[in-house]
Amino acid sequence: AMAWDKRHQITFFKISVMSWNVYFELCFCVCQRLLNLSIKTILIPFSSHKFWLHFSRL
């Protein structure tokens, strides 16, 4: 019974580690997408000529 319990715990641990890995990968992907999106939305106005003209007038 003890050996089975230990094996069961190890299996559960492996499953939980796997699901955490998947969870972290998903979070990482979402964060990367959001970061790319925010970088684009921040950089696009900065790269526009009108902005730079306005900025150089200040």
Sine and cosine of phi, psi and omega as CSV:
sin_phi,cos_phi,sin_psi,cos_psi,sin_omega,cos_omega
0.00,0.00,-0.64,0.77,-0.03,-1.00
-0.92,0.40,-0.66,0.75,-0.01,-1.00
-0.90,0.44,-0.67,0.75,0.02,-1.00
-0.89,0.45,-0.66,0.75,-0.01,-1.00
-0.89,0.46,-0.67,0.74,0.00,-1.00
-0.91,0.42,-0.70,0.72,0.01,-1.00
-0.89,0.45,-0.65,0.76,0.01,-1.00
-0.89,0.46,-0.67,0.74,0.03,-1.00
-0.89,0.46,-0.68,0.73,0.01,-1.00
-0.89,0.46,-0.70,0.71,0.02,-1.00
-0.87,0.49,-0.71,0.70,0.01,-1.00
-0.88,0.48,-0.67,0.74,0.01,-1.00
-0.88,0.47,-0.70,0.71,0.02,-1.00
-0.87,0.49,-0.70,0.72,0.00,-1.00
-0.89,0.45,-0.70,0.71,-0.02,-1.00
-0.91,0.42,-0.63,0.78,0.05,-1.00
-0.90,0.44,-0.69,0.72,0.02,-1.00
-0.87,0.49,-0.71,0.70,-0.02,-1.00
-0.92,0.39,-0.57,0.82,0.08,-1.00
-0.90,0.43,-0.66,0.75,0.03,-1.00
-0.86,0.50,-0.71,0.71,0.02,-1.00
-0.89,0.46,-0.71,0.71,0.01,-1.00
-0.86,0.51,-0.72,0.70,0.01,-1.00
-0.91,0.41,-0.64,0.77,0.03,-1.00
-0.88,0.47,-0.69,0.72,0.04,-1.00
-0.88,0.48,-0.74,0.67,0.02,-1.00
-0.86,0.51,-0.68,0.73,0.00,-1.00
-0.89,0.46,-0.70,0.72,0.02,-1.00
-0.88,0.48,-0.72,0.69,-0.01,-1.00
-0.89,0.46,-0.71,0.71,0.01,-1.00
-0.88,0.47,-0.66,0.75,0.01,-1.00
-0.89,0.45,-0.69,0.72,0.04,-1.00
-0.87,0.49,-0.74,0.67,0.00,-1.00
-0.88,0.47,-0.66,0.75,0.01,-1.00
-0.90,0.44,-0.73,0.68,0.04,-1.00
-0.86,0.51,-0.68,0.73,0.00,-1.00
-0.89,0.46,-0.74,0.67,-0.02,-1.00
-0.91,0.41,-0.61,0.79,0.04,-1.00
-0.89,0.46,-0.70,0.72,0.02,-1.00
-0.89,0.45,-0.72,0.70,-0.04,-1.00
-0.93,0.35,-0.45,0.89,0.06,-1.00
-0.99,0.16,-0.67,0.75,-0.11,-0.99
-0.98,0.21,-0.53,0.85,-0.02,-1.00
-0.86,0.50,-0.78,0.63,0.05,-1.00
-0.89,0.46,-0.56,0.83,0.00,-1.00
-0.92,0.40,-0.57,0.82,-0.06,-1.00
-0.99,0.14,-0.21,0.98,0.00,-1.00
-0.95,0.32,0.60,-0.80,-0.07,-1.00
-0.91,0.42,-0.60,0.80,0.01,-1.00
-0.85,0.53,-0.67,0.74,0.01,-1.00
-0.88,0.47,-0.71,0.70,-0.05,-1.00
-0.92,0.38,-0.59,0.81,0.07,-1.00
-0.89,0.46,-0.72,0.70,0.02,-1.00
-0.89,0.46,-0.66,0.75,-0.04,-1.00
-0.92,0.39,-0.64,0.77,-0.01,-1.00
-0.94,0.33,-0.38,0.93,0.04,-1.00
-0.97,0.25,-0.46,0.89,-0.06,-1.00
-0.90,0.44,0.00,0.00,0.00,0.00
